[in-house]
Amino acid sequence: VVGILSIVASVVLGILMRSIANKNTILLGLGFQILQLAWYGFGSQPWMMWAAGAVAAMSSITFPAISAILSRNADSDLQGELLLPHTNIRLAIFIYLTIIPYN
């Protein structure tokens, strides 16, 4: 379910970037992320965890929107230098949230 919704969110991302602009798309994604984390925190039933996962799928628009705004504001010869730290931060967050808690 979450994977399918992530694909839908990726398709919707392009539409959102054109209609509400880059900054507002990032803010919308962060809003979904806040809602998802609050839902995980206060949810007490198994179905609530699945619903929070659906909201998490919609929050997946945040990082691609940030990458888009960074690449649009950088010179073409400096995009790699700018996007590399952004990608590394995302990877570090992924490792911190998925690998480290289980060790």
C-alpha positions in Angstrom: 0.0 0.0 0.0 2.7 2.5 1.0 4.8 1.7 -2.1 1.8 2.3 -4.4 1.1 5.6 -2.6 4.7 6.6 -2.9 4.5 6.2 -6.7 1.3 8.3 -6.7 3.1 10.9 -4.6 6.0 11.0 -7.2 3.5 11.6 -10.0 1.7 14.3 -7.9 5.0 15.9 -7.2 5.4 17.3 -10.7 1.9 18.7 -10.6 2.4 20.3 -7.2 5.7 21.8 -8.3 4.0 23.5 -11.2 0.9 24.6 -9.4 1.9 25.6 -5.9 5.7 26.3 -6.5 8.8 24.7 -5.0 8.7 26.2 -1.5 5.1 25.4 -0.9 5.6 21.8 -2.1 8.4 21.4 0.5 6.1 22.9 3.2 3.3 20.6 2.2 5.6 17.5 2.4 6.9 18.7 5.8 3.3 19.1 6.9 2.5 15.5 5.9 5.6 14.4 7.8 4.5 16.2 11.0 1.1 14.6 10.6 2.6 11.2 10.1 4.9 11.4 13.1 2.1 12.6 15.4 -0.1 9.8 14.1 2.6 7.2 14.9 3.1 8.8 18.3 -0.6 8.9 19.3 -1.9 5.9 17.4 -3.1 3.0 19.6 -4.6 0.6 17.0 -2.9 -1.4 14.3 -5.0 0.2 11.6 -3.7 3.6 12.7 -0.2 2.5 12.0 -1.2 1.5 8.4 -2.9 4.9 8.0 0.2 6.7 9.2 2.2 4.7 6.6 -0.1 6.1 3.9 0.6 9.6 5.2 4.3 8.8 5.2 4.1 8.0 1.5 2.8 11.5 0.8 5.6 13.0 2.9 8.0 11.4 0.5 7.6 14.4 -1.8 9.9 16.5 0.5 13.4 15.4 -0.5 12.8 15.4 -4.3 11.3 18.9 -3.9 14.3 20.1 -2.0 16.6 18.6 -4.6 14.7 20.4 -7.4 14.9 23.8 -5.7 18.6 23.3 -5.0 19.3 22.3 -8.6 17.3 25.2 -10.0 19.2 27.7 -7.9 22.7 26.4 -8.6 24.9 27.0 -11.5 25.0 24.1 -13.9 28.7 23.4 -13.1 28.1 23.5 -9.3 25.1 21.3 -9.0 27.0 18.1 -8.1 28.8 19.9 -5.3 25.6 21.3 -4.0 23.5 18.1 -4.3 26.2 15.7 -2.9 25.8 17.0 0.8 22.0 16.9 0.4 22.2 13.3 -0.7 24.7 12.4 2.0 22.4 13.9 4.7 19.5 11.9 3.4 21.6 8.7 3.4 22.8 9.4 7.0 19.2 9.8 8.1 18.2 6.6 6.4 21.1 4.7 8.1 20.3 6.2 11.5 16.7 5.3 11.3 17.0 1.8 9.8 20.3 0.2 10.7 21.5 1.7 14.0 18.4 1.0 16.1 18.8 -2.7 15.5 22.4 -3.0 16.6 
